[in-house]
Amino acid sequence: MIRDTTIGAKLWAAAVWATVGFFVLNLLAMIATVVTSSFATRWLGTWLPAGWTTRWYTSAWNEFQLWDVLIVTFQVIGAVVFISGALGVTAAYALARRDFPGKRLLVLLFLLPLLIPPMTFGIPLATVLYQTGLAGTFWGVVAANLVPTVPFVILVMVPFIEQIDPKVEAAARVFGANTFKLFIYVLLPLLLPGILAALLLVLVRTIAMFELTFLVAGPTSQTLVVALYYAVFAAGVRAVQSIDAMAVIYMVTTLIWLIIALRFVNPTQIVTRAKQQPAH
Amino acid sequence: MDAVAHAPAVEHGPSLRQRLEARGFDAVTLLVIPAAIFSLLLFVYPFAFGFILSFEPKAGGDWLANYRRFFSDPFLYETIAKTLWLAIPVTLVNLLLAVPIAFRVRLMRRQRLLTTLLVLPITLGTVLVAEGLLNYLGPQGWFNRTLLTFGLISQPLKLVHNYWGVFASLVITGFPFTFLLTLSYVTGIDPALEQAAATLGASAWQRFRHIYLPLLMPGLAITFCLSFVQAFSVFPSAVLLGEPAGPTRVISIAAAQAAFEEYDYSMGSAIAMIMGFVQLGIVVAVLASRGLFYRGPASGAKG
């Protein structure tokens, strides 16, 4: 490793670390503000609130009907994870194992929903869903959320499948395995770590996917993040602490899954989704 | 496993199935069909539908009426400039912060804690960041309070419900994204190249300017595009943290209002198309200028 020992280099390193520290400090302070406020009795013009209470959690739970919202959220996420796994893994297997004319076009088709922001394709998508009557329903929300998650699973799984030696499958065929047995006894165990990682990432991303859910959700198909948006949007109607309590509930739901996900994936995988394929 | 359908077709030449298999179409290839159909139905079709719908104005008039209305109404066409005025500075700030930090972090052995911390705002999402910043940056929040205590300011700064609130939220959610992408490009460059330059007596700045920067340029261009496109479609924080009727009335607010408040899907689609075209224009411009820079291997191959 190269070591720069000049004063300038040391100052520069210190400045860079100070910037990182400043960013992380503000980030953590922002999260701490929400948590502190959710436990506060009255918090005006002081460093810390006047007293502590947990009653905002019960009031938020009742006011925002969080039980119903949480059930809908997990149903949506479960459906999205399951369907995007089924569609994405099969497609990824074909893309990883075969070369066929039009493959590049197909890969581009799967790449675009990840590169184009949800707000841009969400409005035409919501328009189509409203015209077919799907918008506002549970399956409308699921369908909209699947648009970026299916390509995401494909892009994560293709390199993973490519590194599994096709000779293993050929050997299973030689020993008389049919397609079903090949899948259950050979492919599935080999693919499981990759599928698990991809689906956990889908799960974490779907909890926080605001735009698409917001555009197509109806009153009975709201997920937690959309409910939180409406609560903040109509701030003033309800106590700030109540909204903050809801935000903490949302944070806890997200963070539990993030911690589970981080046991299986590298944090950078949450972001560098487009790295496997250079964007053109 | 491809040897199943061979025997009978020897005399008549290859069968259709065999000819297809030779080109890569067989049962395994068909597995791609469900996902492809899904993508066509829910991604390509809505885009095409929206594109055509945008030429069929709800209020009647000729096919370009929506676009003419957009570009003649300052309340609508100014959203492009307002969004660019947010998105471009934010993307540049994020990128200029990300590059030096990525160069430091690449030398660290234990990057996981930092990357985990940085992934937090991305996983929590824009809505929660907006809600947190409303408290944190507000006139009574800890940020202003700290500055007041240190005597850096005499009056609380107004940081929410204006341009700077949206700016801060875009930095908090956008910087980690930009940084982690940049880091993956920086670590992809072979350190042997830098060591060779150092051996030949290049200073730190020279090594960055003449070795790393040319190799990084394509990656930075892609990072810029992805970060810009995300910032350009900012929606929840512009509503919650900004002035959605004033300086932070971004283009996605205009599109969502047209479509879901005025129920003019045709106009909403037209604005969404304009939004897509502006993004595409900037991305194409950036990627085209990438051709001006070095393109070649980023690893130190011998010979």
Contacts between the chains, C-beta under 8 A, distances in Angstrom:
chain1	res1	chain2	res2	distance
A	1	B	107	6.9
A	2	B	194	6.7
A	2	B	195	6.4
A	2	B	198	4.8
A	4	B	204	5.2
A	9	B	204	5.9
A	12	B	100	7.8
A	13	B	104	6.4
A	16	B	100	5.2
A	16	B	101	5.7
A	16	B	103	8.0
A	16	B	104	4.8
A	17	B	104	7.0
A	19	B	97	6.4
A	19	B	101	6.6
A	20	B	101	5.8
A	20	B	104	7.8
A	20	B	114	7.3
A	23	B	175	6.7
A	24	B	114	7.8
A	24	B	117	5.6
A	24	B	118	7.9
A	26	B	136	7.6
A	26	B	143	7.3
A	26	B	172	7.6
A	27	B	117	7.1
A	27	B	120	6.7
A	27	B	121	6.2
A	27	B	172	6.4
A	28	B	117	7.9
A	29	B	136	6.2
A	29	B	142	5.6
A	29	B	143	7.4
A	30	B	129	7.3
A	30	B	132	4.1
A	30	B	133	6.1
A	30	B	135	7.7
A	30	B	136	4.3
A	30	B	172	7.4
A	31	B	120	7.6
A	31	B	124	7.9
A	31	B	132	6.2
A	33	B	132	6.2
A	33	B	135	4.4
A	33	B	136	4.5
A	33	B	141	6.5
A	33	B	142	6.1
A	34	B	128	7.7
A	34	B	131	6.7
A	34	B	132	4.9
A	34	B	135	6.2
A	37	B	135	5.8
A	44	B	140	6.6
A	45	B	140	5.8
A	47	B	142	7.6
A	47	B	145	6.6
A	87	B	34	5.4
A	87	B	35	4.5
A	87	B	38	5.8
A	88	B	35	6.4
A	90	B	31	4.3
A	90	B	32	7.5
A	90	B	34	6.5
A	90	B	35	7.0
A	91	B	31	6.4
A	91	B	32	4.6
A	91	B	34	7.0
A	91	B	35	3.5
A	91	B	36	7.1
A	93	B	28	7.1
A	93	B	31	5.7
A	94	B	28	5.6
A	94	B	29	5.3
A	94	B	30	7.3
A	94	B	31	4.1
A	94	B	32	3.9
A	95	B	32	6.2
A	97	B	28	5.6
A	98	B	24	4.9
A	98	B	25	7.9
A	98	B	26	7.3
A	98	B	28	5.6
A	98	B	29	4.7
A	99	B	24	4.9
A	100	B	23	6.4
A	100	B	24	3.4
A	100	B	25	5.5
A	100	B	29	5.4
A	101	B	23	6.5
A	101	B	24	7.3
A	103	B	24	7.8
A	106	B	32	6.7
A	106	B	36	6.2
A	109	B	36	7.2
A	109	B	39	5.5
A	109	B	40	7.8
A	109	B	43	7.6
A	109	B	44	7.2
A	110	B	35	7.3
A	110	B	39	6.4
A	112	B	43	7.0
A	113	B	39	7.4
A	113	B	43	5.4
A	115	B	226	6.9
A	115	B	229	7.0
A	116	B	229	7.2
A	116	B	276	7.1
A	116	B	279	7.6
A	117	B	229	5.5
A	117	B	230	5.8
A	117	B	232	7.3
A	117	B	233	3.6
A	117	B	279	7.6
A	118	B	233	7.3
A	119	B	233	3.9
A	119	B	235	5.3
A	119	B	252	4.5
A	119	B	255	7.5
A	119	B	256	7.9
A	119	B	272	7.9
A	119	B	275	7.4
A	120	B	233	5.7
A	120	B	272	6.0
A	120	B	275	5.5
A	120	B	276	4.9
A	120	B	279	6.7
A	121	B	43	6.6
A	121	B	46	6.8
A	121	B	47	6.3
A	121	B	272	7.8
A	121	B	276	7.9
A	123	B	50	7.0
A	123	B	255	5.3
A	123	B	256	7.0
A	123	B	259	5.5
A	123	B	268	5.4
A	123	B	269	6.5
A	123	B	271	7.7
A	123	B	272	4.0
A	124	B	46	4.3
A	124	B	47	5.7
A	124	B	49	6.2
A	124	B	50	2.8
A	124	B	51	7.7
A	124	B	53	7.6
A	124	B	269	5.4
A	124	B	272	5.9
A	125	B	42	6.6
A	125	B	43	7.6
A	125	B	46	4.2
A	126	B	259	7.1
A	126	B	260	7.6
A	127	B	46	7.1
A	127	B	49	7.1
A	127	B	50	6.1
A	127	B	53	6.7
A	127	B	259	6.6
A	127	B	265	4.5
A	127	B	268	6.8
A	127	B	269	6.0
A	128	B	45	6.9
A	128	B	46	4.4
A	128	B	49	5.4
A	128	B	50	7.7
A	130	B	265	7.3
A	131	B	265	8.0
A	143	B	42	6.0
A	144	B	42	7.7
A	146	B	38	7.1
A	146	B	42	6.9
A	147	B	39	7.9
A	147	B	42	5.1
A	147	B	43	5.6
A	150	B	35	5.7
A	150	B	38	6.1
A	150	B	39	7.0
A	151	B	39	7.2
A	154	B	35	6.6
A	169	B	1	7.0
A	170	B	1	6.2
A	173	B	1	4.4
A	204	B	123	5.5
A	207	B	123	8.0
A	207	B	125	7.8
A	208	B	122	7.8
A	208	B	123	6.0
A	208	B	124	6.5
A	208	B	125	3.3
A	208	B	128	7.9
A	209	B	125	7.8
A	210	B	125	5.8
A	210	B	126	6.3
A	210	B	127	5.3
A	210	B	235	7.9
A	210	B	236	5.7
A	211	B	233	7.8
A	211	B	235	6.0
A	211	B	236	7.7
A	214	B	236	7.7
A	215	B	256	7.3
A	215	B	260	7.3
A	225	B	125	5.9
A	225	B	127	5.4
A	225	B	128	7.7
A	228	B	127	5.4
A	228	B	128	7.0
A	228	B	131	6.9
A	229	B	127	4.8
A	229	B	236	5.8
A	229	B	240	7.5
A	232	B	127	7.0
A	232	B	130	6.8
A	232	B	131	5.0
A	232	B	134	7.2
A	232	B	240	5.4
A	233	B	239	6.8
A	233	B	240	6.6
A	235	B	134	7.8
A	240	B	135	7.5
A	243	B	131	6.9
A	244	B	131	7.5
A	244	B	135	7.1
A	247	B	128	5.8
A	247	B	131	5.1
A	247	B	132	7.3
A	250	B	128	6.2
A	251	B	124	6.3
A	251	B	128	6.4
A	254	B	123	5.7
A	254	B	124	5.9
A	254	B	125	7.6
A	254	B	128	7.9
A	255	B	123	7.7
A	258	B	119	7.3
A	258	B	120	7.8
A	258	B	123	4.9
A	262	B	116	6.3
A	266	B	112	8.0
A	266	B	115	7.7
A	267	B	112	6.9
A	267	B	115	4.1
A	267	B	116	5.0
A	267	B	118	7.5
A	267	B	119	4.4
A	267	B	180	7.6
A	268	B	115	5.8
A	268	B	180	4.9
A	268	B	183	6.9
A	268	B	184	6.0
A	270	B	119	5.3
A	270	B	122	6.2
A	270	B	123	6.7
A	270	B	180	7.9
A	271	B	119	7.2
A	271	B	122	6.5
A	271	B	176	7.2
A	271	B	177	5.4
A	271	B	180	4.2
A	271	B	181	6.2
A	272	B	180	6.2
A	272	B	181	5.8
A	272	B	184	4.8
A	274	B	222	7.6
A	274	B	226	6.6
A	275	B	181	7.7
A	275	B	184	5.8
A	278	B	222	7.0
A	279	B	222	5.5
A	279	B	225	7.0
A	279	B	226	7.5
A	280	B	287	7.7
